[in-house]
Amino acid sequence: MVAIRHMLATDIASVLRLQAQCYLPDNIESEAVIRTRLASAPDTAWIAETDGKACAYLVGYRSRLGQVGALGDGFEPAEAPDCLYLHDLAVGPQARGLGLGPRLVAHALAQARREQLSWAALVSVQGSQAFWHQQGFAARPLDDPGQARALASYAGGPACYMTQALLA
């Protein structure tokens, strides 16, 4: 049985384990960064469990369209958000094929719609653009040079800023 719940500080060890299983070494973020992010945006951080064991997670924060969260930066939730920025999704190898990535994304997008956020956005890394396209996201250019630098902070091939309109 799969359960999705809000992430807790006691989940940090599992998040670090999943991150190490899923990301290139240059894309792994520190425990301190993860703890700070969880403290700043606890209601947009989720864990997926199977048989009571964390096997996937998704973290994000309320932001503004066109604002990219650089690798290793803390979350700075916007005062007047129009976007749910999905910063990090990881599904452990033991849970691949169970549909947990799409379930976590759908869970997050449903919350964003309930909050009347107009957009969802993310940075696709490590060749994940096709996955995100299947979830309804499309590549979007960044015109601001500072945001382009934040995008370039990710390792593993070209990173891609992607968005999805949430409200019709």
N, CA, C and O of each residue as an XYZ file, in Angstrom:
672
protein
N       0.832     -1.182      0.000
C       0.000      0.000      0.000
C       0.881      1.252      0.000
O       1.890      1.311      0.702
N       0.489      2.242     -0.790
C       1.233      3.497     -0.895
C       0.484      4.587     -0.146
O      -0.735      4.714     -0.261
N       1.225      5.366      0.618
C       0.662      6.517      1.322
C       1.500      7.740      0.988
O       2.727      7.665      0.923
N       0.830      8.866      0.775
C       1.511     10.144      0.583
C       1.159     11.010      1.780
O      -0.010     11.158      2.138
N       2.188     11.579      2.393
C       1.998     12.425      3.574
C       3.006     13.559      3.544
O       3.952     13.546      2.756
N       2.795     14.540      4.411
C       3.753     15.639      4.508
C       5.068     15.123      5.091
O       5.082     14.250      5.959
N       6.145     15.671      4.606
C       7.476     15.331      5.092
C       7.655     15.898      6.500
O       7.155     16.974      6.828
N       8.382     15.143      7.315
C       8.721     15.562      8.675
C      10.237     15.624      8.810
O      10.960     15.058      7.990
N      10.713     16.302      9.829
C      12.156     16.367     10.073
C      12.742     14.967     10.250
O      13.903     14.734      9.910
N      11.953     14.041     10.776
C      12.437     12.664     10.966
C      12.630     11.923      9.643
O      13.193     10.829      9.625
N      12.171     12.506      8.540
C      12.340     11.896      7.213
C      13.641     12.302      6.524
O      13.954     11.776      5.456
N      14.394     13.211      7.101
C      15.578     13.751      6.433
C      16.566     12.645      6.062
O      17.122     12.679      4.964
N      16.800     11.681      6.925
C      17.739     10.597      6.606
C      17.269      9.831      5.374
O      18.084      9.461      4.529
N      15.978      9.591      5.264
C      15.440      8.906      4.087
C      15.591      9.759      2.833
O      15.897      9.241      1.759
N      15.377     11.062      2.966
C      15.536     11.970      1.831
C      16.983     11.950      1.351
O      17.236     11.898      0.147
N      17.920     11.992      2.269
C      19.341     11.951      1.891
C      19.679     10.631      1.186
O      20.426     10.625      0.207
N      19.134      9.520      1.678
C      19.366      8.209      1.055
C      18.791      8.187     -0.364
O      19.459      7.740     -1.296
N      17.561      8.665     -0.529
C      16.923      8.671     -1.845
C      17.658      9.601     -2.808
O      17.841      9.275     -3.981
N      18.069     10.741     -2.309
C      18.823     11.690     -3.134
C      20.102     11.032     -3.659
O      20.431     11.163     -4.838
N      20.820     10.326     -2.782
C      22.072      9.658     -3.183
C      21.816      8.562     -4.207
O      22.671      8.296     -5.051
N      20.649      7.921     -4.145
C      20.316      6.857     -5.090
C      19.895      7.399     -6.453
O      19.992      6.692     -7.456
N      19.433      8.633     -6.498
C      18.794      9.161     -7.699
C      19.583     10.230     -8.450
O      19.369     10.418     -9.648
N      20.480     10.926     -7.781
C      21.118     12.077     -8.405
C      22.608     11.897     -8.606
O      23.268     11.150     -7.884
N      23.122     12.599     -9.601
C      24.569     12.681     -9.791
C      25.184     13.356     -8.568
O      24.536     14.194     -7.941
N      26.404     13.013     -8.223
C      27.027     13.617     -7.030
C      26.991     15.147     -7.019
O      26.819     15.747     -5.958
N      27.148     15.784     -8.175
C      27.147     17.249     -8.218
C      25.761     17.857     -8.018
O      25.647     19.068     -7.829
N      24.708     17.044     -8.056
C      23.348     17.542     -7.838
C      22.819     17.234     -6.443
O      21.673     17.563     -6.137
N      23.620     16.617     -5.600
C      23.187     16.278     -4.249
C      23.319     17.495     -3.339
O      24.346     18.173     -3.320
N      22.264     17.750     -2.594
C      22.249     18.900     -1.700
C      22.436     18.442     -0.259
O      22.088     17.315      0.096
N      22.979     19.311      0.553
C      23.376     18.956      1.927
C      22.175     18.783      2.855
O      21.075     19.266      2.588
N      22.428     18.085      3.942
C      21.407     17.918      4.968
C      20.959     19.275      5.503
O      19.768     19.489      5.730
N      21.894     20.181      5.702
C      21.546     21.512      6.226
C      20.600     22.247      5.272
O      19.646     22.884      5.721
N      20.850     22.167      3.976
C      19.982     22.817      2.990
C      18.589     22.195      3.038
O      17.588     22.912      3.022
N      18.521     20.875      3.096
C      17.226     20.192      3.125
C      16.452     20.557      4.383
O      15.247     20.800      4.322
N      17.132     20.597      5.514
C      16.455     20.970      6.767
C      15.920     22.405      6.703
O      14.797     22.674      7.128
N      16.725     23.314      6.175
C      16.307     24.714      6.066
C      15.100     24.840      5.144
O      14.159     25.578      5.438
N      15.130     24.123      4.037
C      14.002     24.178      3.099
C      12.731     23.627      3.729
O      11.657     24.212      3.588
N      12.855     22.498      4.423
C      11.679     21.910      5.065
C      11.094     22.882      6.086
O       9.874     23.004      6.202
N      11.953     23.566      6.818
C      11.474     24.535      7.812
C      10.769     25.721      7.146
O       9.827     26.272      7.715
N      11.210     26.121      5.952
C      10.621     27.291      5.300
C       9.368     26.964      4.486
O       8.566     27.856      4.211
N       9.190     25.708      4.099
C       8.021     25.339      3.282
C       7.550     23.919      3.622
O       7.559     23.047      2.753
N       7.138     23.675      4.875
C       6.787     22.314      5.282
C       5.526     21.766      4.631
O       5.373     20.550      4.511
N       4.615     22.646      4.209
C       3.366     22.158      3.636
C       3.448     21.891      2.137
O       2.448     21.535      1.514
N       4.635     22.062      1.554
C       4.846     21.703      0.150
C       6.018     20.725      0.028
O       6.822     20.786     -0.902
N       6.076     19.827      1.003
C       7.086     18.757      1.009
C       6.369     17.465      1.366
O       5.714     17.369      2.404
N       6.500     16.467      0.490
C       5.756     15.225      0.667
C       6.669     14.003      0.582
O       7.702     14.015     -0.089
N       6.260     12.971      1.272
C       6.919     11.668      1.259
C       5.911     10.643      0.747
O       4.738     10.685      1.119
N       6.358      9.733     -0.095
C       5.549      8.573     -0.482
C       6.159      7.367      0.213
O       7.371      7.154      0.175
N       5.300      6.588      0.845
C       5.748      5.402      1.572
C       5.084      4.153      0.997
O       3.929      4.177      0.572
N       5.839      3.078      0.997
C       5.263      1.758      0.758
C       5.638      0.917      1.964
O       6.797      0.879      2.376
N       4.657      0.252      2.517
C       4.857     -0.569      3.715
C       5.557      0.208      4.830
O       6.403     -0.340      5.536
N       5.205      1.478      4.985
C       5.744      2.303      6.056
C       7.157      2.801      5.847
O       7.735      3.402      6.753
N       7.734      2.568      4.668
C       9.107      3.002      4.393
C       9.109      4.063      3.296
O       8.504      3.876      2.240
N       9.795      5.180      3.551
C       9.885      6.254      2.562
C      10.615      5.748      1.319
O      11.730      5.234      1.405
N       9.967      5.901      0.162
C      10.591      5.431     -1.077
C      10.592      6.502     -2.165
O      11.129      6.275     -3.249
N       9.996      7.666     -1.892
C       9.998      8.770     -2.849
C       9.647     10.054     -2.097
O       9.035     10.023     -1.029
N      10.051     11.180     -2.682
C       9.681     12.468     -2.086
C       9.585     13.527     -3.161
O      10.136     13.385     -4.253
N       8.876     14.592     -2.832
C       8.752     15.769     -3.684
C       8.743     16.984     -2.772
O       7.984     17.030     -1.805
N       9.578     17.964     -3.071
C       9.597     19.206     -2.305
C       9.493     20.398     -3.247
O      10.007     20.375     -4.365
N       8.823     21.429     -2.778
C       8.669     22.641     -3.553
C       8.355     23.806     -2.645
O       8.440     23.699     -1.422
N       7.995     24.911     -3.248
C       7.605     26.102     -2.491
C       6.834     27.045     -3.397
O       6.904     26.953     -4.623
N       6.100     27.949     -2.774
C       5.317     28.937     -3.516
C       6.268     30.015     -4.031
O       7.071     30.566     -3.279
N       6.161     30.301     -5.318
C       7.115     31.196     -5.957
C       6.390     32.089     -6.959
O       5.168     32.232     -6.932
N       7.181     32.680     -7.837
C       6.673     33.496     -8.941
C       7.154     32.876    -10.247
O       8.278     32.380    -10.327
N       6.313     32.905    -11.257
C       6.676     32.379    -12.564
C       7.963     33.047    -13.047
O       8.111     34.266    -12.955
N       8.885     32.246    -13.557
C      10.148     32.758    -14.075
C      11.268     32.825    -13.062
O      12.389     33.196    -13.411
N      10.995     32.475    -11.814
C      12.019     32.475    -10.767
C      12.547     31.053    -10.597
O      11.783     30.142    -10.276
N      13.827     30.862    -10.807
C      14.449     29.541    -10.728
C      15.184     29.394     -9.403
O      15.948     30.273     -9.005
N      14.948     28.289     -8.733
C      15.690     27.974     -7.527
C      17.006     27.308     -7.899
O      17.005     26.218     -8.470
N      18.117     27.938     -7.589
C      19.429     27.383     -7.919
C      19.750     26.208     -6.995
O      19.263     26.131     -5.868
N      20.562     25.319     -7.490
C      21.006     24.176     -6.708
C      21.700     24.676     -5.446
O      22.596     25.518     -5.516
N      21.285     24.158     -4.299
C      21.916     24.509     -3.032
C      21.361     25.743     -2.353
O      21.689     26.001     -1.195
N      20.525     26.520     -3.041
C      19.928     27.705     -2.417
C      18.785     27.294     -1.504
O      18.165     26.249     -1.703
N      18.510     28.113     -0.508
C      17.351     27.895      0.339
C      16.082     28.277     -0.400
O      16.130     28.961     -1.423
N      14.954     27.836      0.117
C      13.675     28.226     -0.461
C      13.299     29.594      0.076
O      13.424     29.860      1.271
N      12.841     30.453     -0.809
C      12.352     31.765     -0.420
C      10.920     31.893     -0.920
O      10.681     32.459     -1.986
N       9.956     31.360     -0.143
C       8.564     31.459     -0.591
C       8.175     32.906     -0.864
O       8.489     33.805     -0.083
N       7.482     33.120     -1.988
C       7.072     34.461     -2.405
C       5.927     34.970     -1.541
O       5.084     34.194     -1.090
N       5.904     36.291     -1.314
C       4.813     36.895     -0.551
C       3.523     36.908     -1.356
O       2.438     36.775     -0.790
N       3.629     37.066     -2.665
C       2.455     37.052     -3.543
C       2.696     36.004     -4.630
O       2.952     36.354     -5.782
N       2.616     34.721     -4.269
C       2.961     33.678     -5.234
C       1.905     33.513     -6.327
O       0.713     33.724     -6.102
N       2.371     33.133     -7.503
C       1.466     32.738     -8.582
C       1.829     31.348     -9.102
O       1.263     30.873    -10.087
N       2.790     30.699     -8.421
C       3.382     29.476     -8.954
C       3.808     28.544     -7.817
O       4.311     28.992     -6.786
N       3.601     27.252     -8.023
C       4.206     26.256     -7.150
C       5.454     25.763     -7.868
O       5.370     25.140     -8.926
N       6.596     26.045     -7.289
C       7.879     25.625     -7.870
C       8.242     24.268     -7.270
O       8.424     24.151     -6.058
N       8.345     23.250     -8.111
C       8.718     21.907     -7.680
C      10.226     21.773     -7.819
O      10.747     21.682     -8.930
N      10.916     21.762     -6.706
C      12.372     21.779     -6.747
C      12.995     20.394     -6.876
O      14.011     20.244     -7.555
N      12.419     19.394     -6.249
C      13.117     18.117     -6.159
C      12.125     16.965     -6.050
O      11.305     16.911     -5.133
N      12.219     16.050     -7.003
C      11.445     14.812     -6.993
C      12.427     13.666     -7.119
O      13.265     13.660     -8.020
N      12.329     12.700     -6.225
C      13.191     11.517     -6.290
C      12.366     10.283     -5.949
O      11.607     10.270     -4.980
N      12.532      9.252     -6.765
C      11.887      7.961     -6.535
C      12.998      6.927     -6.456
O      13.758      6.741     -7.406
N      13.083      6.262     -5.318
C      14.127      5.263     -5.113
C      13.995      4.093     -6.075
O      12.899      3.802     -6.554
N      15.112      3.416     -6.363
C      15.086      2.315     -7.328
C      14.123      1.196     -6.937
O      13.556      0.540     -7.811
N      13.933      0.973     -5.651
C      13.040     -0.087     -5.202
C      11.579      0.217     -5.507
O      10.744     -0.687     -5.483
N      11.260      1.472     -5.793
C       9.873      1.867     -6.025
C       9.595      2.282     -7.469
O       8.477      2.687     -7.786
N      10.569      2.190     -8.326
C      10.348      2.589     -9.724
C       9.340      1.652    -10.364
O       9.326      0.449    -10.101
N       8.507      2.220    -11.200
C       7.472      1.441    -11.857
C       6.162      1.387    -11.091
O       5.188      0.813    -11.578
N       6.120      1.977     -9.897
C       4.894      1.981     -9.101
C       4.038      3.227     -9.347
O       2.948      3.353     -8.789
N       4.529      4.138    -10.175
C       3.778      5.356    -10.470
C       3.839      6.404     -9.383
O       2.988      7.292     -9.332
N       4.844      6.314     -8.501
C       4.915      7.260     -7.386
C       5.279      8.672     -7.824
O       4.774      9.641     -7.256
N       6.141      8.806     -8.818
C       6.486     10.141     -9.310
C       5.240     10.878     -9.793
O       4.961     11.983     -9.329
N       4.488     10.282    -10.719
C       3.260     10.951    -11.163
C       2.250     11.181    -10.030
O       1.556     12.198    -10.025
N       2.162     10.265     -9.091
C       1.216     10.447     -7.972
C       1.619     11.627     -7.096
O       0.767     12.416     -6.687
N       2.910     11.751     -6.806
C       3.373     12.889     -6.015
C       3.136     14.200     -6.757
O       2.694     15.181     -6.158
N       3.423     14.224     -8.046
C       3.215     15.437     -8.842
C       1.733     15.802     -8.850
O       1.388     16.963     -8.630
N       0.862     14.844     -9.098
C      -0.581     15.115     -9.111
C      -1.050     15.644     -7.750
O      -1.883     16.548     -7.680
N      -0.516     15.082     -6.695
C      -0.852     15.532     -5.334
C      -0.464     17.007     -5.148
O      -1.252     17.805     -4.641
N       0.743     17.351     -5.560
C       1.227     18.728     -5.438
C       0.412     19.694     -6.305
O       0.048     20.782     -5.858
N       0.133     19.292     -7.537
C      -0.619     20.172     -8.438
C      -2.052     20.373     -7.949
O      -2.617     21.453     -8.117
N      -2.638     19.350     -7.351
C      -3.984     19.499     -6.790
C      -3.974     20.536     -5.670
O      -4.891     21.353     -5.575
N      -2.955     20.512     -4.831
C      -2.855     21.514     -3.770
C      -2.689     22.905     -4.373
O      -3.328     23.854     -3.919
N      -1.839     23.036     -5.389
C      -1.627     24.339     -6.022
C      -2.927     24.876     -6.619
O      -3.212     26.069     -6.517
N      -3.711     24.000     -7.238
C      -4.991     24.441     -7.802
C      -5.951     24.880     -6.694
O      -6.644     25.886     -6.842
N      -5.998     24.141     -5.594
C      -6.860     24.530     -4.471
C      -6.473     25.914     -3.950
O      -7.326     26.676     -3.497
N      -5.190     26.226     -4.019
C      -4.698     27.530     -3.563
C      -4.821     28.612     -4.635
O      -4.425     29.757     -4.419
N      -5.370     28.242     -5.787
C      -5.578     29.183     -6.892
C      -4.265     29.714     -7.473
O      -4.221     30.833     -7.984
N      -3.205     28.919     -7.397
C      -1.959     29.299     -8.057
C      -2.125     29.062     -9.553
O      -2.672     28.038     -9.963
N      -1.663     29.987    -10.356
C      -1.867     29.917    -11.801
C      -0.900     28.979    -12.505
O      -1.200     28.477    -13.588
N       0.251     28.741    -11.904
C       1.321     28.005    -12.573
C       1.990     26.988    -11.648
O       1.933     27.093    -10.423
N       2.614     26.015    -12.273
C       3.595     25.151    -11.625
C       4.841     25.243    -12.494
O       4.747     25.373    -13.714
N       5.999     25.175    -11.867
C       7.254     25.286    -12.602
C       8.297     24.399    -11.951
O       8.149     23.979    -10.803
N       9.358     24.121    -12.703
C      10.432     23.262    -12.213
C      11.629     23.379    -13.131
O      11.567     23.992    -14.197
N      12.718     22.777    -12.692
C      13.901     22.615    -13.538
C      14.072     21.124    -13.771
O      14.255     20.352    -12.830
N      14.012     20.735    -15.009
C      14.222     19.336    -15.386
C      15.730     19.094    -15.491
O      16.440     19.844    -16.161
N      16.215     18.036    -14.821
C      17.634     17.695    -14.828
C      17.826     16.229    -15.198
O      16.884     15.437    -15.186
N      19.053     15.894    -15.522
C      19.463     14.507    -15.746
C      18.565     13.777    -16.742
O      18.229     12.609    -16.543
N      18.178     14.468    -17.812
C      17.401     13.827    -18.871
C      15.960     13.518    -18.513
O      15.370     12.608    -19.095
N      15.374     14.250    -17.573
C      14.010     13.956    -17.123
C      12.925     14.737    -17.864
O      11.756     14.678    -17.484
N      13.296     15.461    -18.904
C      12.337     16.316    -19.587
C      11.138     15.528    -20.132
O      10.014     16.027    -20.078
N      11.345     14.326    -20.650
C      10.226     13.528    -21.180
C       9.244     13.163    -20.071
O       8.031     13.206    -20.277
N       9.765     12.802    -18.890
C       8.880     12.515    -17.754
C       8.013     13.721    -17.442
O       6.797     13.596    -17.296
N       8.632     14.886    -17.338
C       7.878     16.085    -16.980
C       6.897     16.465    -18.080
O       5.806     16.957    -17.792
N       7.266     16.246    -19.320
C       6.339     16.504    -20.424
C       5.091     15.629    -20.266
O       3.976     16.092    -20.506
N       5.274     14.376    -19.866
C       4.141     13.475    -19.641
C       3.249     13.961    -18.496
O       2.068     13.619    -18.443
N       3.802     14.748    -17.591
C       3.023     15.287    -16.467
C       2.360     16.616    -16.835
O       1.715     17.240    -15.993
N       2.517     17.052    -18.096
C       1.849     18.272    -18.555
C       2.706     19.519    -18.575
O       2.186     20.615    -18.780
N       4.020     19.381    -18.365
C       4.919     20.531    -18.365
C       5.532     20.734    -19.749
O       5.703     19.780    -20.508
N       5.858     21.980    -20.064
C       6.500     22.317    -21.335
C       7.689     23.238    -21.066
O       7.673     24.036    -20.129
N       8.712     23.114    -21.898
C       9.900     23.967    -21.773
C       9.504     25.429    -21.962
O       8.638     25.757    -22.772
N      10.156     26.291    -21.198
C       9.882     27.735    -21.271
C      11.215     28.465    -21.178
O      11.988     28.217    -20.253
N      11.496     29.360    -22.119
C      12.765     30.094    -22.062
C      12.801     31.069    -20.886
O      11.772     31.564    -20.424
N      14.010     31.322    -20.426
C      14.239     32.308    -19.370
C      14.990     33.481    -19.976
O      16.097     33.315    -20.488
N      14.400     34.655    -19.921
C      15.017     35.840    -20.517
C      15.970     36.551    -19.560
O      16.888     37.244    -19.999
N      15.758     36.385    -18.257
C      16.568     37.069    -17.257
C      17.915     36.362    -17.096
O      17.937     35.168    -16.796
N      19.049     37.067    -17.287
C      20.367     36.431    -17.172
C      20.627     35.808    -15.801
O      21.282     34.769    -15.718
N      20.132     36.416    -14.731
C      20.311     35.851    -13.393
C      19.597     34.523    -13.253
O      20.115     33.595    -12.631
N      18.416     34.429    -13.824
C      17.678     33.172    -13.773
C      18.352     32.111    -14.642
O      18.357     30.931    -14.292
N      18.910     32.523    -15.754
C      19.652     31.585    -16.612
C      20.881     31.050    -15.875
O      21.228     29.880    -16.040
N      21.546     31.879    -15.064
C      22.687     31.409    -14.268
C      22.238     30.389    -13.221
O      22.919     29.390    -12.992
N      21.094     30.641    -12.590
C      20.556     29.680    -11.619
C      20.272     28.346    -12.309
O      20.541     27.285    -11.746
N      19.739     28.397    -13.509
C      19.457     27.178    -14.284
C      20.750     26.425    -14.580
O      20.774     25.195    -14.554
N      21.809     27.149    -14.856
C      23.100     26.531    -15.195
C      23.789     25.901    -13.986
O      24.816     25.242    -14.147
N      23.246     26.088    -12.775
C      23.875     25.533    -11.574
C      23.676     24.022    -11.453
O      24.307     23.388    -10.607
N      22.822     23.442    -12.272
C      22.524     22.007    -12.198
C      23.443     21.217    -13.109
O      23.735     21.634    -14.229
N      23.903     20.055    -12.612
C      24.818     19.190    -13.362
C      24.042     18.131    -14.142
O      22.839     17.954    -13.946
N      24.738     17.443    -15.015
C      24.160     16.290    -15.699
C      23.485     16.603    -17.006
O      22.434     16.038    -17.311
N      24.058     17.482    -17.778
C      23.462     17.818    -19.062
C      22.661     19.095    -18.950
O      22.529     19.660    -17.864
N      22.132     19.545    -20.057
C      21.416     20.813    -19.989
C      20.164     20.698    -19.125
O      19.341     19.800    -19.307
N      20.041     21.624    -18.188
C      18.828     21.721    -17.378
C      17.804     22.527    -18.164
O      18.169     23.364    -18.990
N      16.540     22.279    -17.912
C      15.477     22.919    -18.682
C      14.412     23.445    -17.735
O      13.883     22.696    -16.914
N      14.093     24.739    -17.847
C      12.998     25.320    -17.078
C      11.692     24.917    -17.769
O      11.543     25.073    -18.981
N      10.760     24.401    -16.984
C       9.493     23.916    -17.534
C       8.341     24.449    -16.684
O       8.474     24.627    -15.473
N       7.203     24.701    -17.347
C       6.033     25.227    -16.656
C       4.768     24.509    -17.103
O       4.731     23.827    -18.127
N       3.731     24.694    -16.285
C       2.405     24.180    -16.617
C       1.379     25.190    -16.089
O       1.428     25.588    -14.925
N       0.456     25.595    -16.957
C      -0.655     26.453    -16.518
C      -1.629     25.585    -15.727
O      -1.974     24.484    -16.157
N      -2.071     26.080    -14.571
C      -2.935     25.282    -13.712
C      -4.394     25.710    -13.753
O      -5.283     24.882    -13.556
N      -4.650     26.954    -13.997
C      -6.030     27.448    -13.993
C      -6.443     27.829    -15.400
O      -5.726     28.546    -16.098
N      -7.601     27.347    -15.807
C      -8.084     27.627    -17.175
C      -8.803     28.944    -17.231
O      -9.276     29.345    -18.295
